[in-house]
């Protein structure tokens, strides 16, 4: 977990720094996040589920679900490529070419397929829990296909990285190679779990695969936030500011985590939080009596 946290921190800081140069892709990703969440709510809780507004929100949801991971992945690849120069406080880059290289486009596409794999595995489990075997088989097949596409795009990204992102490639060889191998093995375990219809294991393995993938990227890029000049050390703020930030995050977590727990209690958790009553399902006999 600590490796994944460090990796996510490095990638997130790099993306924030890249926002100055990659305004377009990150803005699109941010808009996509907002519209995806909004479209999900408006589509799911629409009064007329077959009306034109619901169909329009479904298209918005689909488009945002594709655009958001693509532009986030392309932005991360642009940061790792080392084409953003930040030497001596002067930032220089070609705003268009940094996130439209073959490497950036490949990583953007891989981000889409990875998100598709995650969604398909979870939906397979949901369909099985609802005793809808036909739907579970449909999502199982999609999960296997999306996982295979992710593996192919990941291999293509590795082939492109020596020329497109040499710092990332060298970091992979010197620090992250065991994690990369572990990611591949976990990916095979995910595919095997889906093949043998062990959906609970598949869900665990796809989570681990995603965490290890992000961890290997972070370890490969370490200690750079924006290669090749900006590192964690030379970009660090005053220690007092960092301590204040950590305290603020801790206070924020105290407020957010209980709210998330109550949210999951409403929709997912078998044992609801205090004050929440689960709606009991009526059996056919009980319905006829009513």
Protein Blocks (a to p, Z undefined) as FASTA:
>chain_A
ZZmmmmmmmmmmmmmmmmmmmmmmmmmmmmmmmmmmmmmmmmmmpfblmbmklmmmmmmm
mmmmmmmmmmmmmmmmmmmnopacceehiacddfklmmmcfklmmmmmmmmmmmmmmmmm
mmmmmmmmnopaklmmmmmmmmmmmmmmmmmmmmmmmmmmmmmmmmlmmmmmmmmmmmmm
mmmmmmmmmmmmmmnopaklmmmmmmmmmmmmmmmmmmmmpccfbdckbcfklmpccfkl
mmmmmmmmmmmmmmmmmmmmmmmmmmmmmbdcehiacdddddfklmmmZZ
